[in-house]
Amino acid sequence: MEIRSTGIPGLDEILGGGIPRPSTMLIAGNPGTGRTTLGIQSLCHAAREGEKVLYICPTTKSESSIHETFSNYDFYEEEINIRTYNISSVERDPLTMLVDLGNTVTSLEPDRILIDPVTPIGFGFPEAERRRFMYSLNSAMNDWNAIVYLTGTMTTEEMCRSVITDIVDGVIYLSQNIESVYTDRRLRVVKFSGLNYLDGKHFFEISNSGIHLYPRIVVMSIEPEWNSERVGFGIEKLEDFMGGGLFKQSSTLLAGNTGTGKTLFGLQFIIEGARKGEPGIISTFEETPGELRYYASNFGIDLKELEDKKLVRIYHMAPSEINPCKHAAKIQEYIEDIGARRVLLDDISGFDQAFGYCAGKKEHLANLIRLFKNKHITSLLICGNIISGADPAVSEIPIASFVDNLVLLRNLEIDGEIKKGLYILKMHGSEHEKHLIEYRIAAEGIQIGKFLKDM
């Protein structure tokens, strides 16, 4: 078998390299999920690569109107051969269509075929006769020596009961959640014979450029090459309290309430890396890049200059629009672009709207941390969703169990004055200060003070 590219960004990776020729693939889903777009986009890619392609459509529309509709996509190629069949006729008499379709395929000898949709064909038949027709269609498709896509309007229950899923080599199911702030679209490979596909649900977007898939993060467990080299925030006294700083490739969770200076700690972590020739990525969900540059300038930090030198890259995605797989893909793209050695996520509560259950968020963040370690990156994750008034030293902090280091920030009222204190709650493989440490936020940045009595 010859492996061909689908032409859909991200789909070849999910399918384990592409799609074999010959093979048959069912693209199923509810209306509006992008079944036709995915199929047509793949045909257009194949046409650009010099393949002959054929689009089969049971419809009431004319071929010219179909061309006009598809021409709105940036990827569309006029070289697509279109053959339409009256949808009422194919419901009642699919065998005539099958004979004509066989003659068309014999004449054209296409490399790639899309039948869109297949579900209405023979719809007027009793179920037993419709199954027999589908077996006849399958026999014909096996003789075509082509990649054949079939689209079907189906729920997951209908897909499981359909004979079509039995006869095809692969099944892709598309779904969407239109109740969220943005349309949450997912793709899942239900079965795919012959290749090692990537299981699970993968996010995708649809635009004028077509479908773009963002495969979920799957990280190989690679044993890191640990060394004793330390990195830090550029705050000497704090690093002394940490036993010399953070180990390279380690992950640190910085948790605290509003107003404790979490973002400033994060900025100093990234800036210190840039000063030492270690490029850094700032992933921000709340502040825009402009707001972050202005905030940094108040402390004498010129982020724009560092960005121009490719020592810092800022990636902003609003919480209401977070697509975790897209976010991870962009972070990896930026890491490769600037050779990043540090990453700041500010803050991880931005993922809350993307995951309906806590386990999904924890799994995603655990995979991100493992990804950073594999790429020899030191990561700092900020968490700000601690309940006001709660004691962070005894509260449950998300993902605290699988980060290497945990630093907690607090606002404290002492003798009628608000003071700021930090705990170094844990540091894997290193001695560290156990007392509550006072710190101040001044015009020069963060200043570490004396010990405070534990509150």
C-alpha positions in Angstrom: 0.0 0.0 0.0 1.1 3.5 -0.8 0.6 6.2 2.0 -0.8 9.5 0.7 -1.2 12.7 2.6 -4.7 13.8 3.5 -3.7 17.4 3.0 -5.5 18.4 6.2 -3.1 20.1 8.7 -2.7 17.8 11.7 -4.7 14.8 10.3 -1.8 12.9 8.9 -0.1 13.0 12.3 -3.3 11.7 13.9 -3.7 8.9 11.3 -0.1 7.7 11.8 1.4 9.2 8.7 -1.4 9.6 6.1 -4.0 7.4 4.4 -3.2 4.2 2.4 -4.2 3.8 -1.2 -6.4 1.9 -1.8 -8.6 2.3 1.3 -12.1 3.5 2.3 -12.8 6.0 5.0 -16.2 7.0 6.6 -16.4 10.6 7.8 -19.4 10.7 10.1 -21.0 13.3 12.3 -24.0 15.5 12.9 -25.0 18.4 10.5 -22.5 21.3 10.6 -19.6 19.4 12.0 -17.4 19.8 8.8 -17.7 16.4 7.1 -18.0 17.8 3.6 -15.3 20.4 4.2 -12.8 17.8 5.3 -13.5 15.6 2.3 -13.4 18.4 -0.3 -10.2 19.9 1.3 -8.5 16.5 0.9 -9.7 16.2 -2.7 -8.4 19.7 -3.5 -5.0 18.9 -1.9 -4.8 15.7 -4.1 -5.7 17.7 -7.2 -2.9 20.2 -6.5 -0.5 17.2 -6.2 -1.5 16.0 -9.7 -4.0 13.3 -8.7 -7.3 12.8 -10.5 -10.2 13.4 -8.1 -14.0 12.8 -8.3 -16.7 14.3 -6.1 -20.0 12.3 -6.1 -23.0 14.1 -4.6 -26.6 12.9 -4.3 -28.3 16.4 -4.2 -30.9 18.7 -5.8 -28.2 21.2 -6.7 -26.5 21.6 -10.1 -22.8 21.0 -10.6 -22.2 24.7 -11.3 -23.8 25.7 -8.0 -21.6 23.2 -6.1 -18.5 24.7 -7.8 -19.7 28.1 -6.8 -20.3 27.1 -3.1 -16.9 25.4 -2.8 -15.1 28.3 -4.5 -15.5 30.3 -1.3 -12.8 28.2 0.3 -9.2 29.4 -0.2 -8.1 25.8 -0.9 -10.6 25.1 -3.7 -9.3 23.7 -7.0 -11.4 24.0 -10.2 -9.9 20.7 -11.5 -12.2 18.7 -9.3 -14.6 16.4 -11.3 -18.1 16.7 -10.0 -20.9 14.1 -10.7 -24.3 14.8 -9.2 -27.3 12.4 -8.8 -30.9 13.3 -8.0 -31.3 12.5 -4.3 -34.8 11.2 -4.7 -33.7 8.8 -7.4 -30.8 7.4 -5.4 -33.1 6.8 -2.4 -35.4 4.6 -4.5 -33.1 3.2 -7.1 -29.5 3.2 -5.9 -28.5 0.4 -8.3 -28.8 2.6 -11.4 -26.5 5.1 -9.7 -24.0 2.4 -8.9 -23.8 1.2 -12.5 -23.4 4.8 -13.8 -20.8 5.5 -11.1 -18.9 2.4 -12.1 -18.8 3.6 -15.7 -17.6 7.1 -14.6 -14.8 5.7 -12.4 -13.7 3.3 -15.2 -13.6 6.2 -17.7 -11.8 8.7 -15.4 -9.7 6.4 -13.3 -9.6 8.8 -10.3 -7.0 8.5 -7.5 -9.3 9.9 -4.9 -13.1 9.8 -4.6 -15.6 11.5 -2.2 -19.2 10.2 -2.0 -21.0 13.0 0.0 -23.3 11.8 1.6 -23.6 8.1 1.4 -26.4 7.8 4.0 -29.3 8.7 1.7 -28.4 6.1 -0.9 -31.0 3.4 -0.8 -32.8 5.1 2.1 -36.2 3.9 0.7 -35.1 0.2 0.8 -36.0 -2.2 3.6 -33.0 -2.5 5.9 -32.0 -6.0 4.6 -32.0 -4.8 1.0 -30.1 -1.7 1.9 -27.4 -3.8 3.6 -27.1 -5.9 0.5 -26.7 -2.7 -1.6 -23.9 -1.5 0.7 -22.0 -4.8 0.2 -22.3 -4.3 -3.5 -21.0 -0.7 -3.2 -18.1 -2.1 -1.1 -17.3 -4.6 -3.7 -17.2 -1.9 -6.4 -15.0 0.4 -4.2 -12.5 -2.4 -3.8 -12.1 -2.6 -7.6 -11.6 1.2 -8.0 -8.0 1.1 -6.5 -8.5 4.5 -5.0 -8.8 6.4 -1.8 -12.6 6.6 -1.2 -14.1 8.9 1.3 -17.8 8.4 2.4 -19.6 11.1 4.5 -22.5 10.2 6.6 -25.0 12.2 8.8 -25.0 10.0 11.9 -25.1 10.2 15.7 -22.6 8.0 17.5 -25.4 5.4 18.2 -26.4 5.3 14.5 -22.7 5.0 13.5 -22.3 1.9 15.7 -25.4 0.3 14.2 -24.6 1.1 10.6 -23.4 -1.5 8.1 -21.2 1.1 6.6 -18.8 1.1 9.6 -18.3 -2.6 9.0 -17.3 -2.4 5.3 -14.9 0.6 5.4 -11.2 0.5 6.5 -11.5 3.6 8.7 -14.0 5.7 10.6 -13.6 9.3 11.6 -16.2 10.9 13.8 -16.6 14.7 14.0 -18.5 16.4 16.8 -19.2 19.9 18.1 -20.4 21.7 21.2 -22.3 24.8 20.2 -23.3 25.7 23.8 -19.8 26.9 24.8 -18.7 30.5 24.1 -17.0 29.3 21.0 -17.8 26.3 18.8 -15.9 23.4 20.4 -15.1 21.0 17.6 -13.5 17.6 18.1 -12.3 14.7 15.8 -11.9 11.1 16.9 -10.6 8.2 14.9 -13.0 5.3 15.8 -11.1 2.7 13.7 -8.3 2.7 11.1 -6.9 -0.5 9.7 -3.2 -0.8 8.9 -1.7 2.3 10.6 -1.0 3.2 14.3 -3.4 6.1 14.8 -3.5 8.6 17.6 -6.5 7.8 19.9 -8.6 10.3 21.8 -10.4 13.5 20.9 -8.5 16.2 18.9 -9.6 19.8 18.6 -10.1 21.4 15.1 -11.1 24.7 13.6 -13.0 25.5 10.4 -12.3 28.8 8.5 -12.1 29.9 4.8 -8.7 28.1 4.7 -10.5 24.9 5.6 -10.0 22.5 8.6 -7.0 22.7 10.8 -6.5 20.0 13.4 -4.6 20.2 16.6 -3.7 16.7 17.8 -3.9 16.1 21.6 -0.6 16.0 23.4 0.9 12.6 23.7 4.3 12.7 25.3 6.8 9.8 25.3 8.2 9.2 28.7 11.9 10.1 28.1 14.3 9.9 31.0 15.7 13.4 31.2 19.5 14.0 31.4 19.5 15.8 34.8 22.3 18.0 35.9 23.0 20.1 38.9 22.9 23.4 37.1 20.6 26.0 38.7 18.5 28.8 37.2 16.3 31.4 38.9 14.5 34.7 39.0 17.6 37.0 39.2 16.7 37.6 42.9 19.9 36.5 44.8 18.4 36.2 48.2 15.4 34.2 47.0 17.7 31.7 45.2 19.7 31.4 48.4 16.6 30.4 50.2 15.9 27.8 47.4 19.2 26.2 48.0 20.8 27.8 45.0 17.8 28.2 42.7 15.6 26.0 40.5 17.1 22.9 38.8 17.2 23.2 35.0 14.3 21.3 33.3 12.3 21.4 36.6 8.7 22.5 36.8 7.6 25.1 39.4 4.0 26.0 40.5 3.7 29.6 41.8 0.3 29.9 43.6 -1.3 32.8 45.4 -4.2 35.2 45.7 -4.9 38.3 43.7 -2.3 41.1 44.3 0.5 38.9 45.5 2.7 39.7 42.4 2.6 36.3 40.7 2.9 37.8 37.2 5.9 39.9 38.2 7.6 36.8 39.6 6.9 35.2 36.2 8.3 38.2 34.3 11.5 38.2 36.3 11.9 34.5 35.7 11.6 35.0 31.9 13.7 38.2 31.9 16.5 36.6 33.9 16.7 33.8 31.3 16.8 36.2 28.4 19.7 38.1 30.1 21.6 34.8 30.3 20.9 33.8 26.7 18.0 31.5 27.5 15.0 32.5 25.3 11.6 32.3 27.0 7.9 31.9 26.1 5.3 33.9 28.0 1.8 32.3 27.6 -0.8 34.7 28.9 -4.6 34.2 29.1 -5.6 37.4 30.8 -3.2 40.2 29.8 -2.7 41.1 26.1 0.8 41.5 24.9 0.4 45.3 24.9 -0.8 45.2 28.5 2.0 42.9 29.6 4.7 45.2 27.9 3.2 48.2 29.7 3.1 46.4 33.1 6.7 45.3 32.6 7.8 48.8 31.7 6.7 50.1 35.1 9.5 48.0 36.6 12.1 49.0 34.0 11.7 45.9 31.8 11.7 46.5 28.0 9.9 43.4 26.8 9.6 44.7 23.2 13.4 44.9 22.9 13.7 41.4 24.0 11.0 40.3 21.6 12.8 41.9 18.7 15.9 40.0 19.6 13.9 36.7 19.7 14.8 36.3 23.4 11.1 36.5 24.4 7.9 35.4 22.6 4.5 36.3 24.0 1.5 34.2 23.1 -1.9 35.5 24.2 -5.2 33.4 24.0 -8.3 34.7 25.7 -9.8 32.2 28.3 -13.1 32.2 26.4 -11.4 31.0 23.3 -8.9 28.5 24.7 -8.4 25.4 22.6 -5.9 23.4 24.7 -4.5 21.4 21.7 -4.1 24.6 19.6 -2.4 26.3 22.6 0.0 23.4 23.0 0.8 23.3 19.3 1.5 27.1 19.2 3.7 26.8 22.3 5.7 24.0 20.6 6.0 26.1 17.4 7.4 29.1 19.3 9.8 26.9 21.3 11.3 25.7 18.0 11.3 29.2 16.5 13.3 30.9 19.2 15.0 27.9 20.8 13.2 28.5 24.1 14.7 27.3 27.4 12.1 28.7 29.7 8.3 28.8 29.6 5.8 30.8 31.7 2.1 29.8 31.8 0.1 32.7 33.4 -2.2 31.3 34.6 -3.4 27.7 34.5 -6.9 28.6 35.7 -7.4 29.9 32.1 -7.8 26.2 31.1 -10.9 25.9 33.3 -13.3 26.9 30.6 -11.8 24.4 28.1 -12.2 21.3 30.4 -15.5 20.2 31.7 -13.9 18.0 34.4 -10.8 18.4 36.6 -9.1 15.2 35.4 -8.9 16.4 31.9 -7.2 19.6 32.9 -4.7 17.8 35.1 -3.9 15.3 32.4 -3.3 18.1 29.9 -1.0 20.1 32.3 0.9 16.9 33.2 1.5 16.2 29.5 2.7 19.9 29.0 5.1 19.6 31.9 6.5 16.3 30.5 6.8 17.9 27.1 8.8 20.8 28.5 11.1 18.4 30.4 11.7 16.4 27.2 12.7 19.6 25.4 15.1 20.6 28.2 12.9 23.5 29.2 12.5 25.0 32.7 8.8 25.8 33.3 7.0 28.1 35.7 3.2 27.7 36.1 1.1 30.3 37.8 -2.1 29.5 39.7 -4.3 32.2 41.0 -7.7 30.5 41.7 -7.1 30.0 45.5 -10.2 30.8 47.5 -9.9 34.2 49.2 -9.1 33.9 52.9 -8.0 30.2 52.5 -4.7 29.2 53.9 -2.7 28.1 50.8 -0.3 26.0 53.0 -3.1 23.6 53.7 -5.4 24.1 50.7 -5.5 21.7 47.8 -3.6 23.4 44.9 -4.3 22.1 41.4 -1.4 19.9 40.0 0.7 20.5 43.1 1.4 16.8 43.3 3.3 16.5 40.0 5.4 19.7 39.8 8.9 19.6 41.2 8.7 22.8 43.1 5.8 24.7 44.9 6.0 28.3 46.0 3.0 29.9 47.8 2.4 33.6 47.9 0.2 35.3 50.6 -1.2 38.7 51.6 -1.0 39.0 55.4 -2.4 41.5 57.8 0.2 42.1 60.6 -0.4 44.9 63.2 -2.8 46.6 60.9 -0.5 46.5 57.9 -0.7 44.4 54.7 2.5 42.5 54.2 3.4 39.9 51.6 4.9 36.6 52.4 6.0 33.4 50.6 6.5 29.8 51.5 8.8 27.5 49.6 6.6 24.5 50.3 8.6 21.9 48.3 11.7 21.6 46.1 12.6 18.2 44.8 16.2 17.2 45.4 17.1 20.4 47.2 17.3 21.8 50.7 15.3 25.0 51.1 14.1 27.5 53.6 11.1 26.4 55.7 10.1 29.7 57.2 7.6 32.3 55.9 9.6 34.9 54.0 8.6 38.5 53.6 8.9 40.2 50.2 8.1 43.6 48.8 7.1 44.9 45.3 9.1 48.0 44.7 9.9 50.1 41.6 13.0 48.0 41.1 11.0 44.8 41.2 10.7 42.1 43.9 12.8 42.6 47.1 13.2 39.7 49.6 13.1 40.7 53.3 13.1 39.0 56.7 11.4 36.0 58.1 7.8 36.5 59.3 6.0 34.6 62.0 3.9 31.8 60.5 0.3 32.8 60.4 
